Amino acid sequence: MSRSTRLDIDLSAISANIAVLREITVEQKLMAVVKANAYGHGAVAVSRHIESQVDALAVAFTEEAVTLREAGIAAPILVLEGPHAASDIALAAKLDLWPAIHQSQQFEWCQAHIADLSQIWIKVDTGMHRLGFELEELDSIRNKLSHAGGTDLTLMSHLAAAEHPDNALTTSQARRWSELTQRWDGQTSLNNSAATRSAMGYRSDWARVGYALYGGQIEGMAADDRLQPAMRLTSAVIAIRQVPVGDSVGYGGRWVAQRDSLIATVPVGYGDGYPWSAADGTPVSVAGQLAPLAGRVSMDMITVDVTDCADVEVGSMAVLWGDEPHIDEVARHCGTIGYELMTRFTRRTPVRYLNA
Ligand SMILES: Cc1ncc(COP(=O)(O)O)c(C=O)c1O
């Protein structure tokens, strides 16, 4: 088969990033966040590759954890949203999952299986106001859990703007977290990629790292060049044409040639996961040279202005993101974040694993 559009996942890059994160997290245990199909990288393949390199894995909800257990993943798995129903707790007990609980109904569900849950994480709301017990509820929930069974308890919270350590929201969350952890004698977990990278010294026995694991850079923070992108979206040119000055290219005629131009058509579109929102000028590497997107993204194709590129021909390789252009750079041109680009792949895009 001849289709050139493909997602390459370099598993050795994820291992290299884990080594870098181990250096940064020093005494923290490292939990690899593999929710949303490991941020689009393939949860089973990634988890298999890294489970012996990290201390635990984290997913968003029970079904994601079940998929990993069914694939033979034996590492501890934290379920970040905790149970959505009582049946999720029965599964957690059966499959040795660690539920995070953040509201009182989940506590009720836990009670029936508490002896079979090796860990429960208690999530508190320090200010993000998405999930978590109120701070005043913590003592009572901890007492109830201890009374019900004495399973290991870890205190967790989540920062809403960790990439900005000095802003008012972060400092207020950090203050509340510090107050809470002073009277907490068990394990704690606060740091995501941004908090881990900013190394602000919040108490956190467990770092829960997702985006940096895959080589993503955090918007608003200086890039850490040691983190390597693990994902590369590639394709190859299928057509080249001359477009005279004044003519437009693609749907709606959005891009209009300001000079006689050479346009390359690449068979990747929003049906594959390349964002429709990509603006003219979004960088695409064609035959090893960066060139600007020219015209609206179609379902199956994009058009690129390769007038200034040398040696572009049918079959020339195109890199939509990878080492260059970096996914975060592409995301900026699309009015989104690299997290969204990583996670929006469709089944249509073939995946190849490198260095398994
Ligand atoms: C509760 C929680 N912890 C950790 C993470 C990992 O965040 P990041 O990918 O920024 O490292 C997430 C991601 O959304 C999360 O929701």
Ligand as a Chemical Component Dictionary entry (heavy atoms), coordinates in Angstrom:
data_LIG
# 
_chem_comp.id                   LIG 
_chem_comp.type                 NON-POLYMER 
_chem_comp.pdbx_formal_charge   0 
_chem_comp.three_letter_code    LIG 
# 
loop_
_chem_comp_atom.comp_id 
_chem_comp_atom.atom_id 
_chem_comp_atom.alt_atom_id 
_chem_comp_atom.type_symbol 
_chem_comp_atom.charge 
_chem_comp_atom.model_Cartn_x 
_chem_comp_atom.model_Cartn_y 
_chem_comp_atom.model_Cartn_z 
_chem_comp_atom.pdbx_ordinal 
LIG C1 C1 C 0 -5.208 15.743 37.564 1  
LIG C2 C2 C 0 -4.112 15.799 36.550 2  
LIG N1 N1 N 0 -2.853 15.537 36.929 3  
LIG C3 C3 C 0 -1.827 15.572 36.051 4  
LIG C4 C4 C 0 -2.046 15.885 34.724 5  
LIG C5 C5 C 0 -0.870 15.939 33.773 6  
LIG O1 O1 O 0 -0.699 17.238 33.279 7  
LIG P1 P1 P 0 0.458  17.553 32.227 8  
LIG O2 O2 O 0 0.109  16.812 30.997 9  
LIG O3 O3 O 0 0.388  19.031 32.049 10 
LIG O4 O4 O 0 1.722  17.078 32.840 11 
LIG C6 C6 C 0 -3.329 16.173 34.292 12 
LIG C7 C7 C 0 -3.577 16.534 32.881 13 
LIG O5 O5 O 0 -4.500 17.127 32.455 14 
LIG C8 C8 C 0 -4.400 16.124 35.227 15 
LIG O6 O6 O 0 -5.664 16.389 34.852 16 
# 
loop_
_chem_comp_bond.comp_id 
_chem_comp_bond.atom_id_1 
_chem_comp_bond.atom_id_2 
_chem_comp_bond.value_order 
_chem_comp_bond.pdbx_ordinal 
LIG C1 C2 SING 1  
LIG C2 N1 SING 2  
LIG C2 C8 DOUB 3  
LIG N1 C3 DOUB 4  
LIG C3 C4 SING 5  
LIG C4 C5 SING 6  
LIG C4 C6 DOUB 7  
LIG C5 O1 SING 8  
LIG O1 P1 SING 9  
LIG P1 O2 DOUB 10 
LIG P1 O3 SING 11 
LIG P1 O4 SING 12 
LIG C6 C7 SING 13 
LIG C6 C8 SING 14 
LIG C7 O5 DOUB 15 
LIG C8 O6 SING 16 
# 
